Amino acid sequence: MTDANAQPLYDTFARADLRFERGNGVWLTTESGENYLDFAAGIAVNLLGHSHPHLVEALKVQAEKLWHLSNLYEIPGQTRLGQRLVDNTFADKVFFANSGAEALECAIKTARRYHYVNGNPERFHIITFEGAFHGRTLATIAAGGQAKYLEGFGPKVEGFDQVPFGDEKALKAVIGPQTAAILIEPIQGEGGVRPVPDADLRALRKLCDDEGILLILDEVQSGMGRTGKLFAHEWSGIKPDIMAVAKGIGGGFPLGACLATAEAAKGMTAGVHGTTYGGNPLAMAVGNAVLDIVLADGFLDHVQQMALLIKQGLASISDRYPDVISEVRGRGLLVGLKAVVPNTTLVQALRDEHLLTVGAGDNVIRLLPPLIVSEEEMREALSKIEAAAARLAPASRQKIA
Ligand SMILES: *Cc1c(COP(=O)(O)O)cnc(C)c1O
């Protein structure tokens, strides 16, 4: 693979040299038969682990009947999943897409259209926060505002005003007659597992109400039970006007959704938005199966229990190896370790222990176990983290440049 031209794929990914053949629960097995504990979970996608029997069954049954229809016809599974999401959230309306970025595109369009049909077409600006990640389409890289993702792709899509994370003054200063909405992740995921304090979310809600602007939450990573509630914003008691969901909602089947109140979605009338694949019968069968499990009695309690276990274990490890891990943060099973050594070194050391994790901004690594992780598996992960920390500890005194 030294000659980039010798392989057929775009060179956009720096892939680890690992080839997995199958997965079962929290475990992945390589072609050569080695087992890895998967706390990357396809970047928070494999919510119920690999090969979950209920999901496999739902996919197989639907595969024998009907895969795809387009949205030219009624799709009963779509109405059902939509209704179940409405019944369990703030939302009155749902639009299904295939990814997080598409769910965000719908959220952004919904907010702009709301002000447009209210007679305020000049209100199309969306306020976002430094360190945010909302996807890789042209609009969502503009929303995320990260130079490394914008560079070389032409003019930045207009109408995104970015302010520093947690800077209320800067936020208030940027609100104007052009402002349509505030867009925020309740916990920045790729930005380095930075939670927005509950009090700040409540203040944002109030600010939006006072200014007549919409609150859009990006719960693509934090949603679907990952924090121990169905959606992370529930911890703060607030409700958004619009919310983007993806990743865990399909448990590994590409699926995204944009949820909104009836008021916020009132501009999204027949023909103004669309999708070919979004909400197709296969995706809906799997999405409904995921929700069966996540909404079952006791499921979110299990997530909260596992979250407590990992938090306590990691606190103890970071106390004993402060030269390797300086901070444990996040909520539920969206956990960040602030590394003292370069985070890539820590990810590699954990991989050497056969534990998979994901890097993030701010020199953080993310632990995103499938929510079905057992107490025993959690303890095994903690002992792998401990072993990696012990191995890195002496060398880490050199610190990062
Ligand atoms: C992953 C992610 C996205 C983008 O999702 P894709 O499915 O990759 O388009 C958007 N927002 C957040 C918070 C994410 O974590």
The ligand as a Tripos MOL2 file, in Angstrom:
@<TRIPOS>MOLECULE
LIG
   15    15     1     0     0
SMALL
NO_CHARGES

@<TRIPOS>ATOM
      1 C1        -21.1370   11.6120   13.0220 C.3       1 LIG1
      2 C2        -21.7970   12.9070   13.2630 C.ar      1 LIG1
      3 C3        -22.4170   13.6350   12.2320 C.ar      1 LIG1
      4 C4        -22.3520   13.2060   10.7870 C.3       1 LIG1
      5 O1        -22.9280   11.9660   10.5630 O.3       1 LIG1
      6 P1        -22.6480   11.1850    9.1850 P.3       1 LIG1
      7 O2        -23.5400    9.9950    9.2790 O.co2     1 LIG1
      8 O3        -21.1970   10.8610    9.1490 O.co2     1 LIG1
      9 O4        -23.0330   12.1040    8.0870 O.co2     1 LIG1
     10 C5        -23.0690   14.8040   12.5670 C.ar      1 LIG1
     11 N1        -23.1180   15.2400   13.8250 N.ar      1 LIG1
     12 C6        -22.5400   14.5760   14.8380 C.ar      1 LIG1
     13 C7        -22.6480   15.1020   16.2360 C.3       1 LIG1
     14 C8        -21.8450   13.3870   14.5920 C.ar      1 LIG1
     15 O5        -21.2490   12.7390   15.5920 O.3       1 LIG1
@<TRIPOS>BOND
     1     1     2 1
     2     2     3 ar
     3     2    14 ar
     4     3     4 1
     5     3    10 ar
     6     4     5 1
     7     5     6 1
     8     6     7 2
     9     6     8 1
    10     6     9 1
    11    10    11 ar
    12    11    12 ar
    13    12    13 1
    14    12    14 ar
    15    14    15 1
@<TRIPOS>SUBSTRUCTURE
     1 LIG1         1 GROUP 0 **** ****
